[in-house]
Amino acid sequence: MVKFSVEVSKCLRDWAEVAANCKGEKKCLELASNHLRKCLDVTFPPSSEINLEADKINYILSSVFLLSNRLSKAMTGIEELDDAISIDLKEPEKQEHLKSVLNDVIQKYF
């Protein structure tokens, strides 16, 4: 029997290692996120294979998947924020640009 806590932890560990090595590169972070989702898909069995308290088990597993997905999207959003903050904000038009980027990041990833 699969130990979900062990396998999910491995998926997250592998994702974190790859994401840390991406050094803020968006494409690399997206690839790491795709790998995380695939890893979790392999770890979680089809719902038809678990019969006892299926709704509760699905709730727990889908919560882990949802939170992992949100975390990986948040990292991509942070990368875009890094790019936006790297500009000189003393000029009003650049402040407006930063506000626009922040609104876009929040809309796409949060």
C-alpha positions as MATLAB code, in Angstrom:
seq = 'MVKFSVEVSKCLRDWAEVAANCKGEKKCLELASNHLRKCLDVTFPPSSEINLEADKINYILSSVFLLSNRLSKAMTGIEELDDAISIDLKEPEKQEHLKSVLNDVIQKYF';
ca = [
       0.000    0.000    0.000;
       1.225    3.468   -0.879;
       2.068    5.710    2.055;
       0.625    8.991    0.853;
       2.495   11.080    3.410;
       5.819    9.671    2.220;
       5.075    9.932   -1.494;
       3.572   13.434   -1.333;
       6.569   14.596    0.696;
       8.885   13.196   -1.973;
       6.968   15.013   -4.722;
       7.177   18.290   -2.798;
      10.859   17.769   -1.970;
      11.718   17.099   -5.605;
       9.700   20.131   -6.712;
      11.389   22.366   -4.126;
      14.869   21.229   -5.171;
      14.165   21.887   -8.843;
      12.434   25.224   -8.124;
      15.376   26.370   -5.994;
      17.756   25.553   -8.831;
      15.618   27.488  -11.327;
      17.054   30.739   -9.979;
      13.835   32.572  -10.804;
      13.545   31.451  -14.436;
       9.851   31.323  -15.262;
      10.021   28.473  -17.801;
      12.011   26.338  -15.356;
       9.469   27.018  -12.577;
       6.637   26.051  -14.912;
       8.400   22.784  -15.779;
       8.929   22.077  -12.076;
       5.210   22.695  -11.466;
       4.247   20.330  -14.285;
       6.502   17.667  -12.789;
       4.885   18.190   -9.369;
       1.407   17.676  -10.794;
       2.495   14.530  -12.642;
       4.149   13.179   -9.503;
       0.990   13.749   -7.465;
      -1.143   12.182  -10.201;
       0.986    9.041   -9.992;
       0.867    9.041   -6.190;
      -2.893    9.417   -5.843;
      -4.909    6.385   -6.891;
      -8.064    6.644   -8.971;
     -10.983    7.209   -6.596;
     -12.568    3.934   -7.713;
      -9.689    2.007   -6.094;
     -10.460    3.296   -2.594;
     -13.851    2.249   -1.290;
     -13.883    3.057    2.425;
     -15.000    6.591    3.195;
     -14.224    7.550   -0.408;
     -15.573   11.092   -0.098;
     -13.392   11.822    2.916;
     -10.297   10.305    1.324;
     -10.889   12.228   -1.897;
     -11.305   15.410    0.140;
      -7.934   14.909    1.847;
      -6.086   13.986   -1.351;
      -7.641   16.765   -3.406;
      -6.756   19.278   -0.664;
      -3.107   18.246   -0.889;
      -3.211   18.516   -4.675;
      -4.897   21.924   -4.528;
      -2.412   23.333   -2.005;
       0.567   21.976   -3.936;
      -0.774   23.501   -7.124;
      -1.343   26.862   -5.410;
       2.201   26.813   -4.042;
       3.740   26.164   -7.439;
       1.619   28.907   -9.052;
       2.586   31.303   -6.271;
       6.272   30.695   -7.040;
       5.674   31.614  -10.675;
       3.894   34.758   -9.526;
       6.810   35.630   -7.246;
       9.177   35.318  -10.202;
       7.104   37.863  -12.129;
       7.071   40.102   -9.068;
      10.881   39.877   -8.853;
      11.127   41.182  -12.404;
       8.736   44.052  -11.710;
      10.456   45.134   -8.499;
      13.874   45.223  -10.129;
      13.027   48.534  -11.824;
      13.737   51.964  -10.326;
      10.486   53.016   -8.660;
      11.316   56.722   -8.249;
       9.514   57.630  -11.447;
       5.673   57.762  -11.218;
       5.134   55.867  -14.496;
       7.267   53.003  -13.199;
       5.197   52.904  -10.021;
       2.103   52.615  -12.191;
       3.781   49.809  -14.147;
       4.498   47.978  -10.879;
       0.854   48.362   -9.805;
      -0.243   46.934  -13.136;
       2.152   43.984  -12.828;
       1.008   43.296   -9.261;
      -2.635   43.293  -10.318;
      -1.799   40.945  -13.193;
       0.152   38.560  -10.944;
      -2.659   38.432   -8.410;
      -5.244   37.818  -11.119;
      -3.225   35.013  -12.772;
      -1.797   33.198   -9.764;
      -3.824   34.065   -6.690;
];
